[in-house]
Amino acid sequence: MALAISNIPILTGAAAATFVENAKVAEENRGSVDFSRQSAEWRGFDMRNAARIAKLRAEGKWPF
């Protein structure tokens, strides 16, 4: 038994215009996310686990 193909919703009118406008703004602001906090957290994680990582590497069990 075949499944019915569902219709794909299409934006029209004001909703479509708003979507396009928001997409243009998002495209202009691409890459403006600041990941410095996440980077600092990762460095802290790395330092806390350096001994464990070194042990795993020495045993040949470190997967990366």
Secondary structure, DSSP 8 states (H G I E B T S, - for coil): ------------HHHHHHHHHHHHHHHHTTT----HHHHHHHHHHHHHTHHHHHHHHHTT----
